[in-house]
Every structure is written in C-alpha cells, then in structure tokens.
Amino acid sequence: MVDDSRAVWVDEELMIKPRDIYDITKQTAEQLCKDFFYSEGLQTSVYRVGRFLPEADNLKLNHRLYRGLDERDGAEGLRLALEKTFPEFEIFNITSSSPFKKDELVQLKQNPAEVIKKHYPHAEAIYKAKGWEFPKSIDRVYVSEKAKRYLGYEPKFTFDYLLNDLNVD
C-alpha cells in the first residue's frame, strides 16, 4: 500500500493490495496456510518479517526505525511462536520496534528527520559525525505490537541498540 500524503501504518489488519508478482505469491502462500489451518486442522500461522538484508550501517540504522529487523530478533520471534498453539489462524509482523505513533504519519512522509530527532535527540550528532543522512521520507511503519502481546516478543537489536553500538566506534 502506498499513500502520497502520509506513511502507511502496517499492522496485521492492513488491507493487502498486491503490487507485483512477489506480493501476489506471498498473499497466496498466506491463504494456503489459512486454508490448511481450517480445513485440515494443521497448526499454521504467518510471520511477516521485516527487512534483514546486509546493508551499509547508515541504511541499516534507518531501516531499523520503521521496517528493519535483526535476524537474531527474527529467530527469537519464530522461536517464541513455536511454543504457542492458536485456536484461530494468526498473522504476525516480526520487526524491530519503532518509536513512531499514528499521529506522526504525515510528518514521517514529509520530514522524518524532525520526528526522529524528537524521539532520539542524540541521533543528530551521531549521524553528523558519521557523515550519514536521515531518511528523506518514510513511506510505511511496520508494527509488531500483536507479536508482543501474543508471543511476548521483545526485539533487542533495535534502532536504539544499533545507534548506541555504532556510536562507540
């Protein structure tokens, strides 16, 4: 989903609107899991994980603010899920924690640096010292509150962790 005026709040309730074949195949696989849950009684659930690609530190840090994930946190989220049995089919976002709120979505799209500095006043000096840039625009914010409630998921390798870890270099 894309919105030209504001960042999109991506929780599990967001209506899926596939943009390409990749999105279509993911949606189809999720539907198959749901079908097997209800028709075969097979305990299935879906985990939509955030971005966890090898990236330069600046990009990795920016992504941890709103859509990134450390693979260790992803593995822990899946481990926690293996300990659960669900009475209904469930879908969970597994991402790094984001400090952003719904009332910041317009500003995140138009001027995310101001929102980031509000939440992390010390980030500006670190970014400047490293020669990094804040994102020019944030188009979506992935939310993992449901995984926190249902699974006890608490990511550790978040923007806060990474910012402090990279600051000690």
C-alpha positions as a Markdown table, in Angstrom:
| # | Residue | x | y | z |
|---|---|---|---|---|
| 1 | Met | 0.0 | 0.0 | 0.0 |
| 2 | Val | 1.2 | 3.5 | -0.9 |
| 3 | Asp | -0.1 | 6.8 | 0.3 |
| 4 | Asp | 1.3 | 10.0 | -1.2 |
| 5 | Ser | 0.5 | 12.2 | 1.8 |
| 6 | Arg | 1.4 | 10.0 | 4.8 |
| 7 | Ala | 3.4 | 6.9 | 5.9 |
| 8 | Val | 1.3 | 3.8 | 6.0 |
| 9 | Trp | 0.7 | 2.1 | 9.4 |
| 10 | Val | 1.5 | -1.6 | 8.6 |
| 11 | Asp | -0.1 | -3.8 | 11.1 |
| 12 | Glu | -1.8 | -7.2 | 10.6 |
| 13 | Glu | -5.2 | -5.5 | 9.9 |
| 14 | Leu | -3.9 | -3.5 | 6.9 |
| 15 | Met | -5.8 | -4.5 | 3.7 |
| 16 | Ile | -3.4 | -6.2 | 1.4 |
| 17 | Lys | -3.1 | -4.7 | -2.1 |
| 18 | Pro | -0.5 | -6.7 | -4.1 |
| 19 | Arg | 1.7 | -4.5 | -6.3 |
| 20 | Asp | 3.6 | -7.2 | -8.1 |
| 21 | Ile | 4.1 | -11.0 | -8.5 |
| 22 | Tyr | 6.2 | -11.1 | -5.4 |
| 23 | Asp | 3.3 | -9.7 | -3.3 |
| 24 | Ile | 0.8 | -12.0 | -5.0 |
| 25 | Thr | 2.8 | -15.1 | -4.2 |
| 26 | Lys | 3.2 | -14.1 | -0.6 |
| 27 | Gln | -0.5 | -13.4 | -0.3 |
| 28 | Thr | -1.3 | -16.8 | -2.0 |
| 29 | Ala | 1.0 | -18.6 | 0.4 |
| 30 | Glu | -0.7 | -16.9 | 3.4 |
| 31 | Gln | -4.1 | -18.0 | 2.1 |
| 32 | Leu | -2.9 | -21.6 | 1.7 |
| 33 | Cys | -1.7 | -21.6 | 5.3 |
| 34 | Lys | -5.1 | -20.3 | 6.5 |
| 35 | Asp | -6.9 | -22.9 | 4.4 |
| 36 | Phe | -4.8 | -25.7 | 5.9 |
| 37 | Phe | -5.4 | -24.4 | 9.4 |
| 38 | Tyr | -9.2 | -24.5 | 9.0 |
| 39 | Ser | -9.7 | -27.4 | 6.6 |
| 40 | Glu | -7.0 | -29.8 | 7.9 |
| 41 | Gly | -6.6 | -28.7 | 11.5 |
| 42 | Leu | -2.9 | -28.1 | 10.8 |
| 43 | Gln | -1.4 | -25.6 | 13.2 |
| 44 | Thr | -0.2 | -22.9 | 10.8 |
| 45 | Ser | 0.4 | -19.2 | 11.3 |
| 46 | Val | 2.1 | -16.5 | 9.2 |
| 47 | Tyr | 5.1 | -14.3 | 10.2 |
| 48 | Arg | 5.7 | -11.2 | 8.1 |
| 49 | Val | 9.3 | -10.4 | 8.9 |
| 50 | Gly | 10.9 | -7.0 | 8.4 |
| 51 | Arg | 13.8 | -6.3 | 6.2 |
| 52 | Phe | 17.1 | -8.1 | 7.3 |
| 53 | Leu | 19.4 | -7.7 | 4.3 |
| 54 | Pro | 23.1 | -7.0 | 4.6 |
| 55 | Glu | 23.3 | -3.2 | 4.3 |
| 56 | Ala | 25.6 | -0.3 | 4.9 |
| 57 | Asp | 25.4 | 1.0 | 8.5 |
| 58 | Asn | 23.5 | 4.2 | 7.6 |
| 59 | Leu | 20.8 | 2.3 | 5.6 |
| 60 | Lys | 20.6 | -0.5 | 8.2 |
| 61 | Leu | 20.1 | 2.1 | 11.0 |
| 62 | Asn | 17.5 | 4.0 | 9.1 |
| 63 | His | 15.5 | 0.8 | 8.3 |
| 64 | Arg | 15.5 | -0.3 | 11.9 |
| 65 | Leu | 13.5 | 2.8 | 12.7 |
| 66 | Tyr | 10.4 | 1.6 | 10.7 |
| 67 | Arg | 10.8 | -1.6 | 8.7 |
| 68 | Gly | 14.1 | -3.4 | 9.6 |
| 69 | Leu | 14.8 | -6.4 | 11.6 |
| 70 | Asp | 17.9 | -8.0 | 13.1 |
| 71 | Glu | 18.0 | -11.7 | 12.1 |
| 72 | Arg | 18.6 | -12.6 | 15.8 |
| 73 | Asp | 15.3 | -10.9 | 16.8 |
| 74 | Gly | 13.6 | -12.6 | 13.9 |
| 75 | Ala | 14.8 | -16.0 | 15.0 |
| 76 | Glu | 13.6 | -15.3 | 18.6 |
| 77 | Gly | 10.2 | -14.2 | 17.4 |
| 78 | Leu | 9.8 | -17.5 | 15.5 |
| 79 | Arg | 11.1 | -19.5 | 18.5 |
| 80 | Leu | 8.5 | -17.9 | 20.7 |
| 81 | Ala | 5.8 | -18.7 | 18.2 |
| 82 | Leu | 6.8 | -22.4 | 18.2 |
| 83 | Glu | 5.8 | -22.5 | 21.8 |
| 84 | Lys | 2.3 | -21.4 | 21.1 |
| 85 | Thr | -0.9 | -23.1 | 19.9 |
| 86 | Phe | -3.5 | -20.9 | 18.4 |
| 87 | Pro | -7.3 | -21.5 | 18.4 |
| 88 | Glu | -7.6 | -19.3 | 15.3 |
| 89 | Phe | -5.3 | -18.7 | 12.3 |
| 90 | Glu | -3.0 | -15.8 | 13.1 |
| 91 | Ile | -0.7 | -13.5 | 11.2 |
| 92 | Phe | 2.1 | -11.6 | 13.0 |
| 93 | Asn | 4.5 | -8.8 | 12.0 |
| 94 | Ile | 8.0 | -9.6 | 13.3 |
| 95 | Thr | 10.0 | -6.3 | 13.1 |
| 96 | Ser | 12.3 | -4.1 | 15.1 |
| 97 | Ser | 10.5 | -1.8 | 17.5 |
| 98 | Ser | 9.5 | 1.6 | 16.1 |
| 99 | Pro | 9.0 | 4.7 | 18.3 |
| 100 | Phe | 6.6 | 6.3 | 15.9 |
| 101 | Lys | 2.9 | 6.9 | 16.5 |
| 102 | Lys | 0.0 | 7.1 | 14.2 |
| 103 | Asp | -0.3 | 10.9 | 14.6 |
| 104 | Glu | 3.2 | 11.3 | 13.2 |
| 105 | Leu | 2.5 | 9.6 | 9.8 |
| 106 | Val | 2.1 | 12.8 | 7.8 |
| 107 | Gln | 5.3 | 14.2 | 9.2 |
| 108 | Leu | 7.2 | 10.9 | 8.6 |
| 109 | Lys | 6.3 | 11.0 | 5.0 |
| 110 | Gln | 7.3 | 14.7 | 4.5 |
| 111 | Asn | 10.0 | 15.4 | 7.1 |
| 112 | Pro | 11.1 | 12.3 | 9.0 |
| 113 | Ala | 14.3 | 13.9 | 10.4 |
| 114 | Glu | 12.3 | 16.1 | 12.7 |
| 115 | Val | 10.3 | 13.2 | 14.1 |
| 116 | Ile | 13.5 | 11.1 | 14.5 |
| 117 | Lys | 15.2 | 13.9 | 16.4 |
| 118 | Lys | 12.2 | 14.3 | 18.6 |
| 119 | His | 12.4 | 10.7 | 19.7 |
| 120 | Tyr | 16.2 | 10.5 | 19.6 |
| 121 | Pro | 17.8 | 13.9 | 20.3 |
| 122 | His | 21.3 | 12.4 | 20.4 |
| 123 | Ala | 21.0 | 10.8 | 16.9 |
| 124 | Glu | 21.7 | 14.0 | 15.0 |
| 125 | Ala | 25.2 | 14.3 | 16.4 |
| 126 | Ile | 26.0 | 10.7 | 15.7 |
| 127 | Tyr | 24.7 | 10.9 | 12.2 |
| 128 | Lys | 26.7 | 14.1 | 11.6 |
| 129 | Ala | 29.9 | 12.6 | 13.0 |
| 130 | Lys | 29.5 | 9.5 | 10.7 |
| 131 | Gly | 28.5 | 11.5 | 7.6 |
| 132 | Trp | 25.2 | 9.8 | 7.5 |
| 133 | Glu | 21.8 | 11.0 | 6.4 |
| 134 | Phe | 18.4 | 10.6 | 7.9 |
| 135 | Pro | 15.8 | 9.1 | 5.5 |
| 136 | Lys | 14.3 | 11.8 | 3.2 |
| 137 | Ser | 10.8 | 10.2 | 3.5 |
| 138 | Ile | 9.4 | 7.2 | 5.4 |
| 139 | Asp | 6.6 | 5.5 | 3.4 |
| 140 | Arg | 5.5 | 3.0 | 6.0 |
| 141 | Val | 5.9 | 1.9 | 9.6 |
| 142 | Tyr | 5.8 | -1.8 | 10.4 |
| 143 | Val | 4.2 | -2.5 | 13.7 |
| 144 | Ser | 4.8 | -5.7 | 15.8 |
| 145 | Glu | 2.5 | -4.9 | 18.8 |
| 146 | Lys | 0.4 | -8.1 | 18.1 |
| 147 | Ala | 3.5 | -10.3 | 18.4 |
| 148 | Lys | 4.5 | -8.5 | 21.6 |
| 149 | Arg | 1.0 | -9.2 | 23.1 |
| 150 | Tyr | 0.5 | -12.8 | 21.8 |
| 151 | Leu | 4.1 | -14.1 | 21.8 |
| 152 | Gly | 5.9 | -12.0 | 24.4 |
| 153 | Tyr | 8.2 | -10.8 | 21.5 |
| 154 | Glu | 10.6 | -8.0 | 22.5 |
| 155 | Pro | 13.2 | -7.2 | 19.9 |
| 156 | Lys | 16.6 | -6.4 | 21.4 |
| 157 | Phe | 18.7 | -5.3 | 18.3 |
| 158 | Thr | 16.6 | -2.2 | 17.6 |
| 159 | Phe | 17.5 | 1.3 | 16.4 |
| 160 | Asp | 18.4 | 2.2 | 19.9 |
| 161 | Tyr | 20.8 | -0.7 | 20.3 |
| 162 | Leu | 22.3 | -0.2 | 16.9 |
| 163 | Leu | 22.7 | 3.6 | 17.3 |
| 164 | Asn | 24.5 | 3.1 | 20.6 |
| 165 | Asp | 26.6 | 0.2 | 19.3 |
| 166 | Leu | 27.7 | 2.2 | 16.2 |
| 167 | Asn | 28.4 | 5.3 | 18.4 |
| 168 | Val | 31.2 | 3.5 | 20.3 |
| 169 | Asp | 33.3 | 3.1 | 17.2 |
